Amino acid sequence: MRLLYAFPEPLPLERARGIQTVHSVAALAAQGVDVTLAHVPSSGDPFAAYSVAMPGKVRLLPVSRSLPWPFARMHSNRFFAARLAKHIDPGETGAVMARHLKAAALLAEKIPSFSFDLIFGVPGQTLEMWQGDAEDQGDVDLSSTVYSMIDTILRFLRVDKYTHVVKRSGRAGDFLIDIYPEVYSGLDDNELRHLLQAHEFSAEEIEEIAGHVANRGSCYVPRMNAIFIGRLNLVHAGEEAAHFVNLALKGEIYDDAPREMPQHDLFYNGVLEEALGFFGSKLIDPGRNHFFETAFYQYYRKDRETIERETAYTYEDFNAIIHFILLHKKFEQNYGTYEDVPPEILAGIRSEPRRANILIHELGYFLGQQLHDAYRAGVIDRRDIARLFRDSFRVSGSALKTYLDLTERVRPALQEGSTPQPSPGGGGSEAP
């Protein structure tokens, strides 16, 4: 009996998962397994391209995922699965292995009448893994949880995942369902770092992603189009799902080159992305409230000992951050009366990456809370939110303009009391 390894992408592929797939197939063959590698045909021999000798137990099966001419630029994993199903001989195939969970689901849909095991495999794991371990297999269930969150957000935005085409620079369009992110769960810190190293992230980038997973429980990495979950927190996983939807609708997933943009554009673009992430999480858990979960409002105007004991910040850093947030909110509500931007705001926008990320996060969550309250109050509608998810703020100044326009629009909801305001504690002088 043969193992059919289904890889619905071109081989060779200029990404790490290409060489990982070839090495996985070679490793299976080395353990005595007869393997048929089904893949999208490309230029050249996939084994020779990676300088890997193709074992005698491996057979290549090219399967197209494109429509016929004149629609050849359109391709889909669904086409791949339907065509692959026609090649499967139930008398010869003992198991089908798919690296992508969505490809596995499509194969299960297309070949339900055959009796063999359908296995979901991830790179770097051995034959013993796919032979079955109930505890390990439980980790895979988080993919369907995250995909359900993505589906919830798309339904709100009135986007059909089966017909919406995502256009990316220099590539044919993909149906949205075909680029759902890979979901990694159950990785320990070393495994996470090793995987990121294999995808050629820098040491600083690895530290940032690993720290985000450790502190927040999850992280969406657009360059890999992957969501990493260390511990499942529904609202934070909902944020990652919203980040995927936002970047997919903008056509910016796999965009591994940092944008050449002024710092203020990067800053406010980040604020808007955080706002939409928070808004998306409110669709998963409407009861979430930013002001009840952030330390900056819980410990505002507390004494040094309390702040340094209960938060991750020094007294000076904590107060500098909350001062920036409150001053920024005051400025954005009355910016027409200012002759110049307050120097503290300029300094915050230009601060080092760690501090800037904290400020972006806090302003974004604040706006996300306001957007959801404004939507419920009827101040903004579904089309306004959908437009924000699709807009790519590449023109200099457009992100800041959108941010200021939004804060002005949501002010009626804020004045009606929908959005709770940070309530100062006792003692101390109020920050401006």
C-alpha positions in Angstrom: 0.0 0.0 0.0 1.2 3.5 -0.9 1.1 6.8 1.0 -0.2 9.7 -1.1 1.5 12.9 0.0 -0.7 15.8 -1.3 1.1 19.2 -1.7 -1.2 21.7 -3.6 1.6 24.1 -4.6 4.3 24.2 -7.2 7.5 22.2 -6.6 10.2 23.4 -6.5 9.0 26.3 -4.4 11.1 29.3 -3.3 9.8 29.0 0.3 10.8 26.8 3.2 7.7 24.6 3.0 8.9 23.4 -0.4 12.2 22.0 0.8 10.5 20.8 4.0 8.0 18.8 1.9 10.7 17.2 -0.2 12.8 16.2 2.9 9.7 14.8 4.6 8.9 12.6 1.6 12.5 11.5 1.4 12.5 10.6 5.2 9.3 8.6 4.8 10.7 6.7 1.9 13.9 6.0 3.9 11.7 4.3 6.5 10.4 1.9 3.9 7.2 3.7 2.9 6.1 3.8 -0.7 5.2 7.5 -1.4 3.4 9.2 -4.2 4.1 12.9 -4.1 1.3 14.8 -5.7 2.2 18.4 -6.5 1.5 21.3 -8.8 4.0 21.1 -11.7 6.7 23.7 -12.0 10.1 24.0 -13.7 12.4 21.1 -13.1 12.7 18.1 -10.8 11.7 19.1 -7.2 14.2 16.7 -5.6 17.1 17.8 -7.9 16.3 21.5 -7.3 17.0 21.0 -3.5 19.9 18.7 -4.1 18.1 15.7 -2.6 18.4 12.3 -4.1 14.9 11.0 -5.0 14.5 7.6 -3.4 13.3 4.7 -5.5 10.2 4.4 -3.3 9.0 7.9 -4.4 6.8 8.5 -7.4 5.9 12.0 -8.6 2.4 12.9 -9.6 2.0 16.3 -11.2 -1.6 17.7 -10.7 -2.7 21.1 -12.1 -4.6 23.5 -9.9 -5.4 26.0 -12.7 -8.4 26.5 -14.9 -8.0 25.9 -18.6 -7.3 28.8 -21.0 -8.4 31.6 -21.2 -8.7 31.5 -17.3 -5.3 29.9 -16.7 -4.3 32.6 -14.3 -7.0 31.5 -11.9 -6.1 28.6 -9.6 -7.5 26.9 -6.5 -6.8 24.2 -4.0 -10.3 23.0 -4.7 -9.4 22.3 -8.4 -6.3 20.5 -7.2 -8.2 18.3 -4.8 -10.9 17.4 -7.4 -8.3 16.4 -10.0 -6.2 14.5 -7.5 -9.2 12.5 -6.4 -9.5 11.1 -9.9 -6.0 9.7 -9.7 -6.5 7.8 -6.4 -6.7 4.1 -6.7 -8.3 2.8 -3.5 -6.8 -0.6 -4.0 -3.3 0.9 -4.0 -3.5 3.9 -1.7 -3.5 3.1 2.1 -3.3 6.7 3.4 -3.4 10.3 2.2 -1.2 12.8 3.9 -1.6 16.6 3.5 0.6 19.2 4.9 -2.1 21.9 4.7 -5.2 21.4 6.9 -7.4 23.1 4.3 -6.1 20.8 1.6 -6.8 17.8 3.9 -10.4 19.1 4.4 -10.9 19.5 0.7 -9.6 16.0 0.0 -11.9 14.6 2.6 -14.8 16.4 0.8 -13.8 15.1 -2.6 -13.0 11.5 -1.8 -15.4 10.5 1.0 -16.2 7.1 -0.4 -12.7 5.7 -0.3 -11.7 3.8 2.8 -8.2 5.0 4.0 -6.8 7.3 6.6 -6.5 11.0 5.9 -3.6 12.4 7.8 -2.7 16.0 8.5 1.1 16.4 8.8 3.3 19.3 9.7 7.0 19.8 8.7 9.8 18.4 10.8 7.7 15.6 12.4 8.5 11.9 12.0 6.7 8.8 10.8 5.7 8.0 14.4 3.7 11.2 14.5 1.4 10.5 11.7 0.9 6.9 12.8 -1.2 8.4 15.5 -1.0 9.9 18.9 -4.3 11.2 20.3 -2.7 13.9 22.4 -0.7 15.4 19.6 -3.6 15.2 17.2 -5.6 17.3 19.6 -3.5 20.3 18.8 -4.8 20.4 15.2 -8.3 21.2 16.5 -7.3 24.8 17.0 -7.2 25.3 13.3 -10.9 24.8 12.9 -11.5 27.1 15.9 -9.4 29.9 14.3 -11.1 29.3 10.9 -14.5 29.6 12.5 -13.4 33.0 13.8 -12.2 34.1 10.4 -15.6 33.0 9.0 -17.4 35.0 11.6 -15.5 38.2 10.7 -16.0 37.6 6.9 -19.7 37.1 7.4 -19.9 40.4 9.2 -18.0 42.1 6.3 -20.3 40.3 3.7 -17.3 38.6 2.1 -17.7 35.2 0.4 -14.6 33.2 1.0 -15.3 30.9 -1.9 -15.7 33.6 -4.6 -13.6 36.6 -3.3 -10.3 36.7 -5.2 -7.3 38.1 -3.3 -4.9 39.9 -5.7 -1.3 40.1 -4.8 1.5 42.0 -6.6 3.0 39.9 -9.4 0.8 36.9 -8.9 -2.4 35.4 -10.1 -5.4 35.9 -7.9 -6.2 33.3 -5.2 -9.6 32.5 -3.8 -9.7 33.6 -0.2 -10.5 30.1 1.1 -7.3 28.9 -0.5 -5.0 31.2 1.5 -6.5 30.7 4.9 -3.5 30.8 7.3 -1.7 27.8 8.7 -2.3 27.5 12.4 0.5 26.2 14.6 -0.4 25.2 18.1 1.4 23.2 20.8 4.9 24.4 19.8 7.2 25.0 22.7 9.5 28.1 22.6 12.4 26.3 21.1 10.3 24.7 18.3 8.8 28.1 17.5 12.2 29.7 17.3 13.6 26.9 15.2 10.7 27.2 12.7 11.1 31.0 12.5 14.8 30.5 11.8 14.0 28.1 9.0 12.0 30.9 7.5 14.9 33.2 7.7 13.6 35.7 10.3 16.2 37.8 12.0 17.1 37.3 15.6 15.3 40.5 16.5 12.2 39.4 14.6 12.2 36.0 16.3 12.5 37.6 19.7 9.5 39.9 19.0 7.3 37.1 17.7 8.2 34.6 20.5 7.6 37.4 23.0 4.2 38.1 21.5 3.2 34.5 21.7 4.5 34.2 25.3 2.8 37.4 26.5 -0.4 37.4 24.4 -0.9 33.7 23.7 -0.9 34.0 19.9 0.5 35.9 17.0 -0.3 36.3 13.3 2.9 36.4 11.1 1.9 37.8 7.7 5.3 36.8 6.1 4.5 33.1 6.7 0.7 33.6 6.6 0.6 31.7 9.8 -1.0 32.0 13.2 1.0 30.7 16.2 -1.0 29.8 19.3 0.8 29.1 22.5 -2.2 29.1 24.8 -5.7 29.6 23.4 -7.3 32.9 24.5 -10.4 33.5 22.4 -10.2 37.3 22.2 -6.5 37.3 21.3 -7.0 34.5 18.8 -9.9 36.5 17.4 -7.5 39.5 17.0 -5.1 37.3 15.0 -8.0 36.1 12.8 -9.0 39.8 12.2 -5.4 40.7 11.3 -5.4 37.9 8.7 -8.7 39.1 7.2 -7.4 42.7 7.2 -4.2 41.9 5.4 -5.7 39.3 3.0 -8.4 41.8 1.9 -5.6 44.4 1.3 -3.5 41.8 -0.6 -0.6 42.2 1.8 0.0 38.7 3.2 3.4 37.2 2.4 4.6 40.8 2.1 8.0 40.2 3.6 9.6 43.5 2.6 9.3 46.3 5.2 7.5 49.3 3.8 9.6 52.2 2.9 7.4 54.8 4.7 8.0 57.7 7.1 7.8 56.7 10.7 4.5 58.6 11.3 2.9 56.6 8.4 4.1 53.3 9.9 2.9 54.4 13.3 -0.7 55.3 12.3 -1.0 52.4 9.9 -0.1 50.1 12.9 -2.7 51.9 15.0 -5.5 51.2 12.4 -4.5 47.6 12.1 -4.6 47.2 15.9 -8.0 48.9 16.0 -9.4 46.5 13.4 -7.9 43.5 15.2 -9.6 44.6 18.4 -12.9 45.3 16.5 -12.7 41.8 15.0 -12.2 40.3 18.5 -15.4 42.1 19.7 -17.3 40.1 17.0 -16.1 37.0 18.7 -16.6 38.3 22.3 -18.9 41.3 22.3 -18.4 41.7 26.1 -14.7 42.5 25.8 -13.8 46.0 27.0 -10.4 47.5 26.5 -10.6 49.7 29.6 -11.3 46.8 31.9 -8.3 44.7 30.8 -5.4 47.1 30.4 -3.1 48.0 33.3 -2.7 51.6 32.2 -6.2 52.5 33.2 -6.4 50.1 36.2 -3.3 51.6 37.8 -3.4 55.1 36.5 -2.4 57.6 39.3 -1.3 54.8 41.6 1.8 55.1 43.7 5.3 53.9 42.5 5.2 50.7 44.7 1.9 49.6 43.3 2.7 50.3 39.7 6.1 48.5 39.8 4.7 45.5 41.7 1.5 45.0 39.6 2.8 46.0 36.1 5.7 45.2 33.8 6.9 48.8 33.8 8.9 51.2 35.9 7.1 54.0 37.5 8.6 56.5 35.0 7.9 54.4 31.9 4.3 53.7 33.0 3.5 57.4 33.5 5.2 58.4 30.2 3.0 55.9 28.3 -0.3 56.9 30.0 0.7 60.6 29.6 1.2 60.0 25.8 -2.2 58.2 25.5 -4.2 60.9 27.3 -2.4 63.8 25.7 -2.9 62.2 22.2 -6.7 61.7 22.9 -6.9 65.4 24.0 -5.0 66.5 20.9 -7.0 64.5 18.4 -10.3 65.9 19.8 -9.1 69.5 19.5 -6.2 69.4 17.0 -7.6 72.4 15.1 -6.8 74.6 18.1 -3.1 73.6 18.2 -0.5 75.6 16.4 2.0 72.7 16.6 1.9 69.0 17.4 2.9 68.6 21.1 6.6 67.5 21.3 5.6 64.6 23.6 3.5 63.1 20.8 6.2 63.5 18.2 8.7 61.9 20.6 6.3 58.9 21.1 5.8 58.4 17.4 9.6 58.5 16.9 10.4 56.3 19.9 12.3 53.1 19.8 10.4 50.0 18.4 9.4 48.5 21.8 8.0 51.7 23.1 6.4 52.6 19.8 4.7 49.2 19.6 3.2 49.7 23.1 1.8 53.1 22.1 0.4 51.8 18.8 -1.2 48.9 20.7 -2.9 51.2 23.2 -4.1 53.8 20.7 -5.3 51.0 18.4 -7.3 49.2 21.1 -8.8 52.5 22.3 -10.0 53.2 18.7 -11.2 49.7 18.2 -13.4 50.0 21.3 -14.7 53.3 20.0 -15.4 51.8 16.6 -17.4 49.0 18.0 -19.4 51.3 20.3 -20.0 53.7 17.3 -21.2 50.8 15.2 -23.7 49.7 17.8 -24.9 53.3 18.2 -25.4 53.6 14.5 -22.8 56.3 14.0 -20.9 54.2 11.5 -22.2 51.2 9.5 -21.0 47.9 8.3 -19.8 49.3 5.0 -17.6 51.8 6.8 -15.9 48.9 8.7 -15.6 46.8 5.5 -13.9 49.7 3.8 -11.4 50.0 6.6 -10.6 46.3 6.3 -9.9 46.7 2.6 -8.0 50.1 2.5 -4.3 50.0 2.2 -2.8 53.2 3.5 0.3 53.4 1.3 -0.1 57.1 0.4 1.8 59.2 2.9 -0.4 60.8 5.4 -3.5 58.7 4.6 -3.3 56.6 7.7 -3.2 59.7 10.0 -6.0 61.4 8.1 -8.2 58.3 8.4 -7.4 58.0 12.1 -8.3 61.6 12.8 -11.5 61.3 10.6 -12.5 58.3 12.5 -11.9 59.8 16.0 -14.0 62.8 14.9 -16.8 60.5 13.6 -17.0 58.3 16.7 -17.1 61.2 19.1 -20.9 61.3 19.2 -21.0 57.8 20.5 -18.3 58.7 22.9 -20.3 61.7 24.2 -23.4 59.6 24.6 -21.5 57.5 27.1 -21.3 54.3 25.0 -17.5 54.1 25.4 -16.4 54.0 29.1 -13.7 56.5 29.8 -10.6 55.7 31.9 -11.5 56.7 35.4 -8.6 58.1 37.5 -7.8 56.5 40.8 -7.2 58.5 43.9 -4.2 60.7 44.5 -1.7 62.4 42.3 -2.0 65.1 39.6 -3.9 64.4 36.4 -1.8 64.0 33.3 -2.7 66.3 30.5 
